[in-house]
């Protein structure tokens, strides 16, 4: 199997169309199509179902793409390790974490890391779903749960807490709840998604209520950052991760005496990157920033 054809096949499989793959590879749509046809002819199996709305991998195509993705992932990791200087960290570091943590806490602090290590470049992938580190979708992850895969190295970073809060304008207009039961008379802002980034994210809907009878929110939104904006605007009361309030003097903390769920946060990476200088300095940077904040 020709490496160039496999590279084109992988791009088409990931993009789902000849046109989008051609844009990625800087090739014409017809050139991409010819490469795929030549690969199918060489293998004597169909790799894609072609239809008006795009391309779908056949069973044989799925099998080939799993192998090709793993091979190219390993090559990317090897390239990064070879280009990394023996004296100092260098190369690209792909970091994945949740949208809320990455947008609210991590991104504003990356300037300090990149100033300290100018030979390292960061690709930040924000996704509330776990990317597959074993398949090299990212190099390292900051996750709100321990890793499920046994071949990943983990380092506990912190225990995150939820903070009930509201804007001064909202409290002036609607009063301040003194007990969890008082939330029945207030407007709640909750996380709305069938796959939330952490468990118990909507604990505020049930605290002080009979089990199985949650409060109805005035707003559901699948982003903690958007929840924070809605709370700051005076729309209602919500529970945000403590890292989002550490530098926000505008919001008022409420019901501090009410126990909230704890979320353990982990720094995770593949065993193959245990000796990577880029990974080590980024881990130490995170620990230092968390200690500072």
Secondary structure by P-SEA (a helix, b strand, c coil): ccaaaaaaaaaaaaaccaaaaaaaacccaaaaaaaaaaaaaaaccccccccccbbbbcaaaaaaaaaaaaaaaaaaaaaaaaaccccccccbbbbbbcaaaaaccccccaaaaaaacccbbbbbbbcccccccccccccccccccccccccbbbbbcbbbbbbbcccaaaaaabbbbccccccccbbbbbbbccccccccccccccccccccbbbbbcbbbccaaaaaaaaaaccccccccccccccccccccccccbbbbbbbbbbcccccccccaaaaaaaaaaaaaaaac
